[in-house]
Amino acid sequence: MSRAVIETLIQRQLHQYNRYKSALQKAQPEQPKPERGPVVTISRMAGCNARDIAAALGERLGVQVWGRELVDQIASDAGLRRDVVALLDENLVSSVDAWVRGMLGRKLFMRDDYALTLARTIRTLAETGGAILVGRGAGFILGDQADLRIRLVASDRHRIENLQAWRELDPDAARESMHRTDAARAAFVRSYFQSEVDDPRNYDLVINSERHTLEAIVDACLRLLEARRRPLAGGSPDAPGTGPR
């Protein structure tokens, strides 16, 4: 993707952030704060149709989708990183820096330049509110501060068929590409976050994209996001469904 396209997307995110900040400044003290867009992270096995799902969810939510290629290019380009940081005001920039130092202090990242710029890029995009972040360990970087962390899975057969159609590969090449991509993603998460990419405890929702339509997956995500905006019913540890199982 060209640098000009990424700059356009950054400007769109900046416009969204400024609209939210302006609405906050105009809000009266007794009125509730305007809602900012949700932050969703998507982890996926190769060939699970993540691009289409992310695009459809982004359209329904009215937020920008940031894929692995976009995040990588921003993290590797000093000029683009400056543009991303420019999205934030001084207080939020300080907050991002303090957060990254805290992450490093807990040794969740290797101490290298890429880990730092990756963390700052993803954190900055999340701070602006309203973003879908696909891949690059975004769910591990943001943790509970993401509104929804999704993991997409499917059978090998289904994923191979998708990769064949998408990349115009023969079955053997598609299978090899699937295994290579899955292994690289698992190694990335293991190396940078000392965790396992397929551990369901790292996600709010694990979806088999083979068994559900794109529309059903998007609807499920929207329902979970809406539920997070509502207070939990009961509020008591003895309320039905709230105890340990």
N, C-alpha and C positions, 0 to 999 in steps of 0.2 A: 504494500500500500504506500502511496506517495506521501512525502512529508506535508504537502499542501492539504491533502485530505485529512491527515491527523490534526493539523493546525485548525482546520475548520471544525472538527469534532471538539477540540479543546475549547474553541471560542463558543460553541454551542453549550458546553458544560458551564463555561464562565457565565453566559447569559442566564442559564437556569439558576446558578448559585446567586447571582446578583438579584434576580427576581425574588428568590426566597429571602435574602437578607433585607431587601427593601420592604417586603411584606411584614417581616418581624419588626422593623423599625416603625412601621405605621400602625401596628396593632396596639390597641388600648390595653392597659394593664389588666383589666377585668376580663378581657376576651382571651379565649384559648389561642395558643400559638398556631400559626398555619402549619400544615403538615408538609414536611419535606419528603422528597421522593425516597423510596426504600433502596437499600443496598443489598443486592443478591449476588452470591457467588455460586458458580457452577463448576464442579469437577466432573470429569467424564472418562469412561473407557473409550478407546478409539472406535469410531463408527457408530456412535449412539445418537447421531442427528442433533448434536448440541448446538450447532450454528443456527439451525432453523428454530429450535426451541427458544434459544436466547433471543433471537430476533422477534419472535412472536410475543414473548413475555415483555421485551422492551417496548414493543408497540402498544401493548395493552396498558402498561404502566406509564408510558410516556417518558421513558428514561433512555439514556445512551448505553449501548452495549460496547464493552471494551474487551476484545478478544486477546488471546495470547500474543498474536503478532503485534497488535497495537501497543500492548504493555511493554513488550520486549523492545520495540523501537523507541518508545519514550524513555525507557530506562537506559538505553545505550546512546541516546542523543542529548548532549548537554543543553542545547538550545531548546529542545522540546521539554526537557525537565524544567527549565526556567519558566516556560510558558505554563506548565502544570502548576508549579508553585505559585505563580502569579494569580491563580484562581482564589487563593486564600488571603485573608487579612493577616496582620502581624501576629495576632493572638493565636490563630489556628496554625500558622507556620511554626510557632514556638511549641504548640501542643504536639504537632507531628514529630518534631525533632526529639522532644522529651519521650514520646511514645517509642520511637525507634531505638533510642538509647536504652529504654527499659526492656524492649524485646531482646536486644543484644545482651543485656545484663542477665537475662534468664537463659541465655545461650540457645535461643531458638533458631538463630541464624549463624552460619559460618561468617567469620569476620572478613568479608571481602567486599570490594566496591559494588559488584553486581547485587549482592544481597541487600546492601544499604539502599541503592537506588531503586531496586524493585520494591522494597518495603515502603520507601517514601512515596513512590509513584502510586502504588495501590492505596496507601493510606490517604494521600491527598485527594485522589479521585473519590474515595469513599466519604471524606469530610465534606465535599461539596454537596453531597446528598443526591440520590437518584442515579444509581449506576448498576449495571449488571456486569460483573467481572468474571470472565470465562478463563479458567486455567491459571497457571503460574502460581498455584498455592495461595490464591487470594483468600480462601476460607481459612487457611491456617494462619495467614498473616493477620486477618481481622478478628478471627475467633468469634466470641459472642457479640462483638460489636457489629457484625453483619446481621441484617434483619432476617435473612434466610440463606442457609447453606445447603446446596443441592448436590447430590451425586447421581449421575446417570449411568445405568448399567444395562446390559443386554447379553443375549447368548452370542457365542462365537459365530455361529452360522449367520445370524441376522447382521452382525457387525461386518462380517466379510462381504455379504451381499451389498451392504451400504457402501463400503469402501470400493468395491468393484464399480458400482454405478457412479460414485462421486469422482473417483480418480481414474476411471477407465482402465482398471487393472484386471488381469486374469486372476482366477481364484488363488493360485499359489502365491502370486505377488501380493494380493490383498491380505492373505493370511500372514505372510511375513511382515508386511507393513503394520498390521494390527499388533502382533506380538512385540515388534520393535518399539512402537509408540507407547504401548502399555508399560513396557519395561523401563523406558526412558522417563516416563512420568512418575513411576513408582520410585525410581532412583533419585529423581529430583526432590520429591517430598521427603524421602528418607534422609537425603544428604543435608537439606536446608532446614528441615523442621523436626528431624528425629521422630518421625511418625510414619504410619502406613497409610497410603492413599486409599486403600479399600477397607479401612476400619470404619464401620458405620457410626461409631461414637463421635466421629469428627464432623458429622452432618446432621442437619435437622430433618432432611427428607432424602431417602434413597428411592429412586424410581426406575423401574424396568421400562425403558422406552420402547421395547419391542411389544409389550403387552398393553400399551395405552396409546391413544391417539395424541397428536400434538396438542389439540384443543383441550383434551382431558388433563394433560400434564400442566398446561398453563393455568387452567381453572383451579387445579389442586394447589398450585403455588400461590395464586391470588387469594384463595380461601385461607391458607396458612398466614399469609401476610396480614390479611384483615383480622384474623384471630389475635395476632400479636398486638394489634392496636387496642384490643378490648381488655379490661382487667379480668383476671382469672375469677371464675365464679366461686363463691364460698369463701376463699381466702384462708380457710382453716386447714391445718395439716390432717384433721380427721374427716375432712369432706370426702365424699365418695370419689374414688379415682385418683386421689392425691397421695395416697400412702405408698410405701415401698411394696414391690411385687417380686 
